[in-house]
């Protein structure tokens, strides 16, 4: 009996030849499902934390069971407590959800498993794929569960976060989600953090790519594109 191999599913979705890709929202979700299976099969979740987070985020309506998500909220809490400057906060929080790191981790994981990476190496391809992928996570809260202090996985991370907050536990980040409409642009992504005291902190989700071919600020443009390959 043949052993199930998610690599075969991914190779079929990403042909080696430059050809034209046409992706849908469902294709992006399927990609993340098969990628999640590959990460599990290869015991590689810890090596690809941003990719693993987005895989889990894609397949849940609300992500409350992710240790990676809890650690992200703890880091966001540190950022909120350490700076009041909106532009600095936007940059630092965007770094934690880095589309640049996500793209690099796709390329590394797929390269190691002989899966074509053409779509991620083309700026047009990445914008096209990303426009579908980010629609799959928009509006989905990444959050601590109710009573996080007694939760077996969330408890230790939550306690550490409260310790970092010190005299300001009300400002701990309990929830984070991505939404569109920043500030009034219907296609621009922003992040929204819900704090323990019910307040919210909002900032622009920034594309922090260092490669000039991928550094277009309007990473999210709401369009479904088609590409030929890196030479376009």
N, C-alpha and C positions, 0 to 999 in steps of 0.2 A: 504494500500500500504506500502510495506517495506521501511524503511528509509535507504538510502545509508550509509554504514559504512566502512571506509577504513581499520579498524581493521580486518575485515573478510578477506580482500585481503591479508593483511600482515600475518595473521595466516596461510593462505594457502601456502604462500611462505616459511614460517619458521616453519616446523613441530616441535612438542614438543619432539618427540623421537630422540635419538642420530643419527640414520640413516645417510646416505651419502648425503651431499649437492653437487649439481653441478650447479654452477652459470654461467651466461653469461653476457656480457656487457648490453644487454637489460634487464636482470633481475635486475641488479643493478640500472639502470635508473628507472625501474618500482617501485622498492623499494623506491627510493627518491620521486617519484611522490605521492605514497600512503602515505609516511611519511609526506610530505608537506601538504597533505589534512588533515591528523590527527592533525598536529600542528595548522592548521587553525580552524578545528572543535573544538579543545580543548582550543583555545585562548592561546596557549603555546609558541608562537614564541619567546617572550622575555625571557622565562625561558630556552630555548635551542638555544642560539644564533649561536653557531658553526654549529649545525645540521641544523638549519634553513638556514644559509648561503649556506651550501653545497647543500641542497635541491633546492634552487633557482638557484644556479650556474649550477647544473646539467641540468636543463631544459631550459637554455638560451644559445644562441651562443655567446652573449656578454651581461654581466650583468651591465646595466647602471641605473637601477631603484631601487636599494636596499639601504635603509638607513643603514642597517647593513654593507653593502659593503663600503659605504661612511665613516662610523665610523672606519672601518678597515684601509682605506687609510689614514685617519687622524692620526691613531695610528702609522702606518708605517712611516708617515712623521716625527713624533716625534722621532722614532728610528733612522731614517737616519740622523737627525740633531744632535742627542745626542751622536752618536758613529761613529768612523771611522774604528773600528776594524772589519774585515770581519767575523771572527768567532762569535763575539758577536752579530753582526747584523743577521747572519744566525740563531742563536739560538732564538733571540727575535722575529724575523719575523715568524719563524716556530711556536713559541708559539701562535701567533695570528691565525694561521691556524692549530692548533694542532690536529693531528690524534688521540692523546690520549684523548683529550677532546671530539672529535667527537665520539669515541667509547663509552666513559662513558655516553654521552648524549643519544646515541642509547639505551643503556642498561636501563637507567633511564626511558626514555619515554615509551619504550616497556614494561618494568616491570609494570609501572603504568596502562597500558592498556591490561594486560594479553596477551601479544604477546611474544612468545618464544625468548630468547636472546642467545641461545646456540652458534650461529655462531659468535657472538661478544665476547663471553667469552673464546673461543678457539683461541690460537695464530695462529694456522694454518688456522682456519676459517676466522679470521680477515684479515690475509694477502691475502687470496683468495678473500674475498669480496672487500677489499681495492684495489686490483689490477684492478678489474673491475670498481669500483667507480671512482678512480682517472683518469682512461682513459676517463671518461665521462666529466671531467672538464679541462683536459690538453689543453692548447692553447687557452682557452676561456678567453678573458680579463674581469676583474672586474674593472670598470672604472667610473669616473665622466662623466656625460653627457656634450655635448657641452654647453658652457656658463653656467657653474655650479653656478655662483654667482646669476643668475636670476631664477634658477630652484627652484620650491617650496619646495622640500624635500632636495635637495643637498645644496641649498643656505646657510642655517644656519650652517651646518657642514663644508662647504667649507670656509665660512668666519672665523669660529673659527680656522680652520687649517691654513689659511693665517696669522691669528694673532699669532699663535704659531711659524710660520716660521719667523716672524719678518722681518729682513733685507735680508732673503734668500728665498723669495717666489718662485724663479725659481727652488728650490730643493723640492717643494712639490710633493708628490706622486699622480699622476693623473691616474695611471693604474697599476694593478698587475695581473700577470698570472703565472700559473705553466706549466713547460715544461720539457721534458726529455733531456738527453745529458749533464749532469754535471759531470766533465768538458767535458769529451769525452766519458762518459759511456752512451750507448744508452738507458739504462733502469733506470738510477738514476734521480730522480726528482730534479729540482731546481726552485726557484722562480725568477721572473724578474719584477722589478719595473721600470715603465716609469715615469720620472720626467717632470715637467712643461717646463724645458729648452731643452727637447729632449734627455737628457742623460738617461742612463740606469744603474741600479744597480742590480747585479746578485749574488745569493748565494745558497748554498745547502739547500734543504728542509730536515730538521732533524726530526727523530722520537724521541720524548722526553718522551716516556713512562717511568714511574718509576717502574712499575712492570717488574721484570727481564724476565718473560715469554713472554713479548711483546716488549722488548727493542732492538730487532735485528735492527742494523743500516740499513740493506738492506730491509726496509719495502716494498719498491717498487722493485719487482724483475721481473716483466713482465710475470710471469707464471700464468696460470690458474690452481689452485690446487683443490683437493677434500679432505674432512675431514670426520672423523667418529664422533668426539665429543671431549669434554675436556679431556678425559682420554688418548687420543692418545699420 
